[in-house]
Amino acid sequence: MVDAPTILLGLVTDPRVGLPILLLAGATVAWVASHPGSEPRRHRSEASAPEPDADPVSRTYLAVRREAYSSLLVETHVRLDRALLARTGRRLRDIPWRASAAKTLGVPDAKALRASLRGLESLYLWSVRLETASLLRWDFWRSIEASRVQFRIRLAAQLQLVDHQLRRLGYVP
C-alpha cells in the first residue's frame, strides 16, 4: 500500500495535474492579494446608499474620489463661468479680445481668463483620453501611469490659477 504523502507528491510533480493546480493556487493568491476589502454585503433587495451629488461641492468631491477628472474640470469651468457671469454679465466664451473692451465691461485680467478657459479645455480632453485608456494621446511616448502623473501636476497648477481667479471675481461657493 502506498501512503498519502507519496500519492500527493506524485500528483504535484506530475505536469498534467500538478502544474495546473500550482497555477490555479498562484492565481488565487494573486487575486486575493490585489483586491482590497469591498463594501459590506447587501441583500438582493437592499439598494446601495446613493452618493450625494446634488450640489457642486459633492460632485467635485466624488469626481476626485473616483478619479473622474473630466467631471471635476466641468464643475471647475461652470464655477468660473458663473463667477464671471455674476460679476460682469458675460460668460467666459464672451470675453472680448481687446483689453480695452474687456476693461470697460469690468472683466479683470481678460487674457488670464481666456488662458484659463484654454487650459481647462485642454485638460478636459486629456482627462477623457486617460479615463477611456485611449492610445490616441498627445503624450503617446509615456505610459498611461506616467501620463496620469503629469496630468495631475498640470491639473494642480491649473486649479490653483482658477482658484486665484475665482477669488478675484468674488466667488463664494
C-alpha positions as CSV (number, residue, x, y, z in Angstrom):
1,M,0.0,0.0,0.0
2,V,1.2,3.5,-0.9
3,D,1.0,6.2,1.8
4,A,-0.9,9.5,1.3
5,P,2.2,11.8,1.2
6,T,3.7,9.7,-1.7
7,I,0.4,10.0,-3.7
8,L,0.2,13.7,-3.0
9,L,3.8,14.2,-4.0
10,G,3.2,12.2,-7.2
11,L,0.2,14.4,-8.1
12,V,2.1,17.6,-7.5
13,T,5.1,16.6,-9.5
14,D,3.0,15.2,-12.4
15,P,2.9,18.0,-15.0
16,R,-0.6,17.0,-16.2
17,V,-2.1,17.5,-12.7
18,G,0.4,19.4,-10.5
19,L,1.2,22.3,-12.9
20,P,-2.5,23.4,-13.3
21,I,-3.0,23.1,-9.5
22,L,0.0,25.2,-8.8
23,L,-1.0,27.8,-11.4
24,L,-4.6,28.0,-10.0
25,A,-3.2,28.3,-6.5
26,G,-0.8,31.1,-7.5
27,A,-3.6,32.9,-9.4
28,T,-5.9,32.7,-6.4
29,V,-3.3,34.1,-4.1
30,A,-2.5,37.0,-6.5
31,W,-6.2,37.8,-6.9
32,V,-6.9,37.8,-3.2
33,A,-3.8,40.0,-2.6
34,S,-4.7,42.5,-5.3
35,H,-8.4,43.1,-4.2
36,P,-8.8,45.3,-1.2
37,G,-11.8,44.9,1.1
38,S,-15.0,45.7,-0.6
39,E,-18.3,47.2,0.6
40,P,-20.2,45.1,3.1
41,R,-22.5,42.5,1.6
42,R,-26.1,43.5,1.0
43,H,-29.2,41.5,0.4
44,R,-30.6,41.4,-3.1
45,S,-33.5,43.7,-2.3
46,E,-31.4,46.2,-0.4
47,A,-30.4,49.1,-2.6
48,S,-27.0,50.7,-2.2
49,A,-26.9,54.1,-0.5
50,P,-27.0,56.9,-3.0
51,E,-24.0,59.1,-3.2
52,P,-24.6,62.8,-2.5
53,D,-24.3,64.6,-5.8
54,A,-26.9,67.4,-5.5
55,D,-24.5,70.3,-5.0
56,P,-21.3,71.2,-6.9
57,V,-19.0,70.6,-4.0
58,S,-20.3,67.0,-3.6
59,R,-20.0,66.4,-7.3
60,T,-16.4,67.7,-7.2
61,Y,-15.5,65.5,-4.2
62,L,-17.0,62.4,-5.8
63,A,-15.1,63.1,-9.1
64,V,-11.8,63.4,-7.3
65,R,-12.5,60.2,-5.3
66,R,-13.4,58.3,-8.4
67,E,-10.5,59.9,-10.4
68,A,-13.1,61.1,-12.9
69,Y,-11.2,64.3,-13.6
70,S,-13.3,65.3,-16.6
71,S,-16.3,65.8,-14.2
72,L,-14.0,67.9,-12.0
73,L,-12.9,70.1,-14.9
74,V,-16.5,70.6,-16.0
75,E,-17.5,71.7,-12.5
76,T,-14.5,74.0,-12.3
77,H,-15.4,75.5,-15.7
78,V,-19.0,76.0,-14.5
79,R,-17.9,77.7,-11.3
80,L,-15.6,80.1,-13.2
81,D,-18.2,80.8,-15.7
82,R,-20.9,81.5,-13.1
83,A,-18.5,83.8,-11.1
84,L,-17.7,85.8,-14.3
85,L,-21.4,86.0,-15.2
86,A,-22.3,87.2,-11.7
87,R,-19.6,89.9,-11.8
88,T,-19.8,91.2,-15.4
89,G,-22.9,89.7,-17.0
90,R,-20.7,87.9,-19.6
91,R,-19.7,84.3,-20.0
92,L,-16.1,83.0,-20.4
93,R,-16.7,82.5,-24.2
94,D,-18.0,86.1,-24.5
95,I,-14.9,87.8,-23.2
96,P,-13.8,90.5,-25.7
97,W,-10.3,90.0,-27.2
98,R,-9.4,93.7,-26.9
99,A,-8.2,94.6,-23.5
100,S,-9.9,98.0,-23.5
101,A,-13.3,96.4,-24.4
102,A,-12.8,93.9,-21.6
103,K,-11.8,96.6,-19.1
104,T,-15.0,98.6,-19.9
105,L,-17.1,95.6,-19.2
106,G,-15.4,95.2,-15.9
107,V,-13.6,91.9,-16.7
108,P,-10.4,91.7,-14.6
109,D,-7.4,90.2,-16.4
110,A,-9.3,89.0,-19.5
111,K,-6.1,87.5,-21.0
112,A,-5.6,85.2,-18.0
113,L,-9.3,84.2,-18.0
114,R,-9.1,83.2,-21.7
115,A,-5.9,81.3,-20.9
116,S,-7.7,79.5,-18.1
117,L,-10.5,78.6,-20.4
118,R,-8.0,77.1,-22.9
119,G,-6.2,75.3,-20.1
120,L,-9.4,73.8,-18.7
121,E,-10.4,72.7,-22.2
122,S,-7.1,71.0,-23.0
123,L,-7.0,69.3,-19.6
124,Y,-10.6,68.1,-20.2
125,L,-9.5,66.4,-23.5
126,W,-6.5,64.9,-21.8
127,S,-8.6,63.6,-18.9
128,V,-11.2,62.0,-21.2
129,R,-8.3,60.2,-23.1
130,L,-6.9,59.0,-19.7
131,E,-10.3,57.9,-18.4
132,T,-11.0,55.9,-21.5
133,A,-7.5,54.5,-21.7
134,S,-7.2,55.8,-25.3
135,L,-4.0,55.0,-27.2
136,L,-4.5,58.2,-29.2
137,R,-2.9,60.5,-26.6
138,W,-0.7,63.5,-27.4
139,D,1.9,62.1,-24.9
140,F,1.9,58.6,-26.5
141,W,5.6,58.0,-25.6
142,R,4.6,57.9,-21.9
143,S,3.0,55.1,-20.1
144,I,-0.6,55.7,-19.0
145,E,0.5,56.0,-15.4
146,A,3.3,58.5,-16.2
147,S,0.7,60.4,-18.2
148,R,-1.6,60.4,-15.2
149,V,1.2,61.8,-13.0
150,Q,1.9,64.6,-15.5
151,F,-1.8,65.3,-15.8
152,R,-2.2,65.6,-12.0
153,I,0.7,68.1,-11.9
154,R,-0.8,70.3,-14.6
155,L,-4.2,69.9,-13.0
156,A,-3.0,71.1,-9.7
157,A,-1.3,74.2,-11.3
158,Q,-4.5,75.0,-13.3
159,L,-6.8,74.6,-10.3
160,Q,-4.6,77.0,-8.3
161,L,-4.8,79.5,-11.1
162,V,-8.6,79.1,-11.3
163,D,-8.9,79.4,-7.5
164,H,-7.0,82.7,-7.7
165,Q,-9.3,84.0,-10.4
166,L,-12.4,82.9,-8.5
167,R,-11.2,84.9,-5.5
168,R,-10.5,87.9,-7.7
169,L,-14.1,87.6,-9.1
170,G,-15.5,87.5,-5.6
171,Y,-17.0,84.0,-6.0
172,V,-18.4,82.5,-2.9
173,P,-19.2,78.7,-3.1
